[in-house]
Amino acid sequence: MSNLKIKLVRGRAGKNKRQLATLDALGLTKKDKEVIKPNNPQIQGMVRKVQHLVKVEEIEEN
């Protein structure tokens, strides 16, 4: 099973409430913060909604 490393590359200022709620749910509270989440359909859908704000990298679990 793989994981996703998600990094917030653009700031949160001026974004709508739904995008901010999605970023909060992912744990991305500040610019340049990185989180590791499991690669599943729920997380992929959340990332898709804020894809213009984040950078995603797939990492393999050992």
Secondary structure, DSSP 8 states (H G I E B T S, - for coil): -EEEEEEE-S--TT--HHHHHHHHHHT--STT-EEEEE-SHHHHHHHHHTTTTEEEEEEE--
